[in-house]
């Protein structure tokens, strides 16, 4: 197991050569390996936006080997045809499912707000946290 003084030496070397892109990449690979050896894990945060009509399956397998969390919000104000958004890890590893919902009916005599799939596209912002691919 790597000790604290090894990490201090690595940090000092990194600071002295931080403008060398290949060295920086190699250093981060070493740090990731050290963290994994000590039982810690490196997480990645990824942000994106998609146009969603009903449901959208977003493939993030190039970014993540494991997705831990996903959150989403409408990019604009809610409207009657796109009022709510939900997000979940997909059925397929490395995928997320984004869904936009609208109320069943809203008119002068009925106010049935049971959510159903939206029928118009809405831009959805999402943030994903997981283990990098």
RACOR-V486474 format. One record per pair of residues at least 4 apart in sequence whose ideal C-beta (glycine too) atoms are under 6 Angstrom apart, sorted by the first residue. I is the first residue (numbers start at 0). J is the second residue. If there is no record, write none. Layout:
((I	J) (I	J))
//
This chain:
((1	5) (1	33) (13	17) (13	26) (16	22) (31	41) (34	39) (34	41) (42	128) (43	131) (44	128) (45	62) (45	127) (46	126) (47	125) (48	122) (48	124) (49	55) (49	123) (50	120) (50	122) (51	55) (51	97) (51	99) (51	121) (51	123) (52	120) (53	116) (53	117) (54	98) (55	97) (56	94) (56	96) (57	95) (58	94) (59	63) (59	93) (60	93) (62	132) (63	93) (63	129) (63	132) (64	130) (64	132) (65	129) (65	130) (66	88) (66	127) (66	129) (67	128) (67	129) (68	128) (69	86) (69	95) (69	127) (70	126) (71	84) (71	86) (71	97) (71	123) (71	125) (72	124) (73	77) (73	84) (73	121) (74	122) (74	124) (77	82) (79	105) (80	101) (80	117) (80	119) (81	99) (81	117) (81	119) (81	121) (82	101) (83	100) (84	99) (84	123) (85	98) (86	97) (86	125) (87	96) (89	94) (89	95) (89	96) (97	123) (99	117) (99	121) (100	114) (100	117) (101	117) (102	112) (103	111) (103	113) (103	115) (104	109) (104	111))
//
